[in-house]
């Protein structure tokens, strides 16, 4: 599947799962020095491969008739400072709720470790600006996900599938946290508890084989 085809597939899935509405959100996937990105002002569930522009890592349009997403500078900043090969940015409901009210998403479930633990909220800046790109890059340091104040969320991965699954996990964690707050005070896992999970994953129990 080509890079552009991947954008179409995961763009449709983002809409189907309610992670974006209208023309919000954008995705990109990198191959070498080229990046395929969703176009500006297009609904992600209506994309066709030829609609998706390709830019180089310096931000020059290489192929395509439509303009790249306005958030392309953020995508390129992430590629310049991480090993990511794909970036997903959404305006999901619970992620945006947390990003509007908190400075970070605490680890209310051990699966937060899959995103790097505590998810930081990047300081607010106008969309598409170098300031927002810098803020997101800082919040992503050592992480697979970040939230963007009063905006949404962004996740990265070695593949677009991996980045998209991180987006789904981020939204689930945010929903758990928001719903827990509605019931009472959520219990936050401690560093020691999270370390124990890491240790458990590194040394899973060995179950003895049943004798014939």
N, C-alpha and C positions, 0 to 999 in steps of 0.2 A: 504493500500500500504506500502510495506516495505521501510526501509531507502534507501536501494540500488536501489529499483525501482524508488523512488523519484529522486535520482541522475540521473538516465537514462532519465526520463521524462523531467526534467528541463535542463539537458545537451543538449538534442535535441532542446528544445525551444531556448536556448541561441544561438545555431548555426543558427537556422531558422531565428532568428531576427537580425543576423549579429553582435551579441555582442562579439563573439569570432571567430577566424579563426584558421585553422590547429589544433594543439594540445594545443593552448593557453587556459588560463582560468582554473578555478577549483572551485568545489563546495563541501560543506560538510554539514552534518546534524547530530545533537547530540541527543542521547537518554541515559539519565543517565550518566554513566562514559564511554560510548562508542561513538565513532564518525565514521560514514561512510563517506568516502572521495573519490573523483574521483582519478583514478590511474595516475601515472606519464607517460607522453608521449603518452597519448591516446586521440583520437578525441572524443569530448563530444557527438557527434551525432552517434557514433558507439559503445557506451557502452552497455554492458549487465550486469545484476545485479551481476553475479559471478565475474566480472572483478573489482568490487569496493572493495578495502580493508577496513577493520575495524580496528581502532586503539583505544587504551584507552587514557584518557586525559593526560597521561604522555608521550604519543608518542610511545608506544610499539605496534607492529603489533600483533593483536589478531586473525584476520582471513583474508584469501585471499592469492592468489599466486603472485599478482602484487604489486609493491612498491607504496606506497601512493604518492600523488602529492608532488613535491618539496616544495610547499608552505604550507604544513601541519603545520610546526612550527608557521606560522602566524595564521592559523585557531585556533590552540590550545591556542595561546596567547590571542586571542580574547575571546575564551570560558572561559579562566581563569579569565578574568577581566570584563566580561559583563554578562548579562542575556541571551545573544543570544543562540538560539538553532539551528541556521543555518547561514551559511556564503556563499556568492556568490562573486567570484572574476572574473572580465572580462577584456578584452583588447578592449573595445568598442571604436569606432573611435572618437566621439566627447569628450568622457570622457578622452581619452588619449591626445587629442589636448589640452584640458584645463590643464591636469596634466603636460604637457610638457612646458606650457607657463605661468602658474599662480601659486600663492601660496595659492589661495582659489577660490572657486566658489561662487560669491556673490548671494544674493537672488533677482534674476530678476523676479521671480514669487512667489506668496504666497504659492504655493505647496512645496516650499523648506522647509517649516515648517514641512512637513511630514518626512523629513530627519534630522530635528534638526536645520534648518536654514542654516547658512553659512556652506558650505562643505569645510573642510580643505584639503590641499594637504600635505601628509606625505613626509618628506624629503627622497631623493633618497638613496637607499641602494641596494646591489646586491640581486637578488631574492633568496628566500629560506634561508636567513640568519637571525640570531637572531636580527641583527640591523634593518632589514626591519620590522620584527615582532614588535619590540619595537616602531618604528616610526609610524606604522599603528595604533597600540594600543593607542598611544598618540593622533593621529589625530581623532580617533573615540570617544574619551571621550565625553559622553553625546550626541552622534550622532547615526544616523542609517546608515551613509555612510561616506566614505572618498575616496579621490583620492590619487594615489601613483605617485610621480614625475617620469616622463618619463617611465611610466609603464602601469597604468590602474586604475581601481576602485574596491572598495570592499564595500559590503553592508551586513547588518545583519538583523535578524528577529527572531520572536518567532517560525516561521515555515519556511520551505524552500520556500513555496509560497510567504510568506510575504517578505522574503529577495530578492526573484527574482523580485517581483513587485517594490521594492525599487531600484533595479538595472535598471529596465526599466525607472523609474522616474528620476533617476540620469542622465541617458543618454539623456532623453528628455530635462532636464534642461540645460545640457551642450550644446546640439544642439541649443536650443533657444538662449543661451548666445553667442555662436560662430556666429550664423547667424545674431544676432542683431549687433554684432561688425562689420560685413561686411556692414551694412547699416549706422551705426552711433554710437553714444555713448549710450549704454544701460542705461535706468533708473534703479537705484538700490533702492529697497524698504527700507525705514528707519525702525528703531526699533519701532517707534511709529506706523507706518503703519502695521507692522507685529503684534504688540500687539493688534491692532484693529481687525485683522483677528482672533486671538486667542479668543478675547472677543466675537466676532460675532459667532464663532463656539460654544462657551460655552453657549450662550444665543440666539439661533435662534429665528427669529420672529414667532409669533403665528398668523396664519391666521384664521379669524373668519369663523365659519361654516355657510354656506348659509341656510337661513330659508326655510323650506319646503313650 
